[in-house]
């Protein structure tokens, strides 16, 4: 999670461009195909961390395209 936080902070402090968080469902399952509670907890903590910054929103692709067209 440290890398996600560092990358976000660098992006946030420099250019305010959309910061993509691209996830694959397989990252949230263990080798037995069961949900991995630690991975889910870390992602939840990262999203909570992001919500602590002003002007941070969670958006889908359509919303990002609309924002780029009219910031």
N, C-alpha and C positions, 0 to 999 in steps of 0.2 A: 504494500500500500504506500510505502514511502516514495516510490518512483511516481506513482499516480499523483500524489500530493505535490511533489517537487515540480513535475511537469505542468500541473495546473497552475501553481503559483507563478512559475516563470511566464506562462502564457497570460495569465490574468494581469500581471504587473507590467507587461510590455505592450501588448497589442489588442487585447479585448476581442480577438477573433473567436469564433465559436471553438470550443474545446470538445472534441469528440471523445466519447467513451464507447469503444466498440467491444462488444462482449459476445462470446460464443457460449451457448448453453452447456457445452461439455465441460467448461471450466468450473461449473457449479455441481459437478457430480464426482464421486470417488470412482475408483477402479471397479467397484461392484455395481456401478450404475445407480447408486443411492445418492440423494442430495448431500452435499458436503457442507455441514453447518458452519465451518470456519470460513469457507469461501463466501458464503452468503452473509455472514457477520461482517467480514472485511468490506464487502461491497456496500453494505448498509452503513457502516461507519464512514466510508469515503463519501457517500451521498450526504450524510449528516454534516460532514466537514464542509462540503461544497455549499450547503444551505447557509453556512455561517458567513458567507461573503455577500456583500450587497450586489445587486444587479445580476445575480446568477439565476438562470432559469433552466428548467429541464424541458427540452423540446424535441419533437420528431423532425424528420427530414423536411417535410413540407413547411413547417414553422421556421426552420433555419433558412430555407430558400426565400421565404417571404421576408425574413429579417434582413437578409443580404440585399434584397431589392429595395427595401425601405427600412433602414436601421432606426 
